[in-house]
Every structure is written in C-alpha cells, then in structure tokens.
C-alpha cells in the first residue's frame, strides 16, 4: 500500500507545487477602513505548509535551513517551527504579519514590505453595472512583485519547493466599530458548513469563514465588501 501512496504524493508535489494546508489571517473592520483610505496595515496570519524534505536526511536538513532563511526574507515572521509531516516530508508552521493595502489587482502588487503575499482591497467598478456593483471592494489574497523572486530562490534549493501563487485562505474578521459591513462570497465554508455563496450584514463581534480547494486551486480566494457608513 505504501509503495503506491508514496509515489502518488511525490507526483502531486512535483506537478502542483507546495500548497499551504492552513492559512488564517486576522482582519478587523477598522483595518479595512484604514486600508481603503490609503493607510497600509499589517495584519496577523498563521500558516502550515508541508514540504517534500525530511529532517532525517543530512542534505535535506541543510535545505530546510535555507528554506527558513528565504521565508524570513519574503515574509514578516514572528515564529517559525518545523516538525515531521503526517505521511512524508516536513510540516512548517509559521506566524507573522501580512500587508493589507489598497491595490488595482491581485498580481505583482507593490507592497510596503518584501512580503511575497498581501491582502488587498481592489475597487469594484460601478460601470458597467453588474449584480455586484453595489459592493465597494474585493478583498483578496494577492501575490506581490517579490513572489517570483522568492519562488525562484526556493526552486534553486530543490525543484520540488515551487510554491503555488494561489493558496487557501481562512479569515477571522472582527468588528468592534458597531457599524455594518456588507459581505458577499462564494463558494465558502462558514462554521464548518459549505455554502455556494454567502451574503451577510456584519455589525459586531467575530466572523470566521474559509475559502479552499476546488476553484481556489486556480484563483485567489476573495470576498466582496460594502461599507454602509
């Protein structure tokens, strides 16, 4: 059985590159409000990623040290831990901060730091009118202008370390302002339940939702917001 599973996993890692297992970002409505007014923010994130390297191999252990250096260069990290993966390889767990800023798209964004990813607010055109014209911004995970440079360095260590630009995203949204934020997203998982789409007026408290797999293997996870004030 393991003779079948191992080459299959190895093929998937080579064919599709490294994809984050979990990627949670904490954003407040105040963060979004300040970003839309042109004040770039830094928001907390936590992520787990499996890499096809093992700490039991001297060469690969040295490669893991190089990976740590590159991730520290292209992400603002507060914590970095590694442990043995569930099946093969190594699991890297990181915590840090991502820039949150106003942008015109989700590719090669110019960020205020060297971070390879950012959370961006992209204005939604009001013309021509569509079903989504009532919303103000798309909030999305985005790659920055340093992403390709980071990926090139990772692949120079080991060709299997290429990272996909599109990654899953779990959002922990907080509203302490007491002002309504209209949200639309889909498909999405809210409180463990999958929904084809999700529409909500968020007035206070905390809201958690996740966008992963399926279509999000090919496009950046995103949701739309309207500031009702």
PyMOL commands that set and color helices and strands:
alter all, ss='L'
color gray80, all
select helices_A, chain A and resi 2-16+29-36+58-74+147-157+159-161+214-217
alter helices_A, ss='H'
color red, helices_A
select strands_A, chain A and resi 20-28+41-51+76-84+90-103+117-123+137-143+169-175+181-185+188-190+193-195+198-202+205-211+222-227
alter strands_A, ss='S'
color yellow, strands_A
deselect
rebuild
show_as cartoon
